[in-house]
Amino acid sequence: MLLRIVLFSIAALLLGAHFVRAGNILMIGLCLLAPLLFLLKRRWSIYVLQFLAYAGAGIWVSVAMTIVELRLKFGQPWVSAAVILGAASLFTLLAGVSLNSLVIRQRYP
């Protein structure tokens, strides 16, 4: 259980760091507060956390596509950016998938 919470929290912090760079205060707050939903022992809180993780993975993919497109347009190297952002997306997706387990269903009725 602790591993799932840590995975999600790291994914949320990484996404929050992205929004710091973008200057989006509302999304920074959401990323910082989202892991607190683990404290609620309700099934809906896990559904919300899963949705946020999947949405976060989608955001990483969108950012990766935008950066790769810009770098290709200006003739700059793009592979390292695609690999790094792809890894961030997969990590965030893994954090969401890890919340869909029997242990979670037992602890969050």
PyMOL commands that set and color helices and strands:
alter all, ss='L'
color gray80, all
select helices_A, chain A and resi 2-22+25-39+43-73+79-97+102-107
alter helices_A, ss='H'
color red, helices_A
deselect
rebuild
show_as cartoon
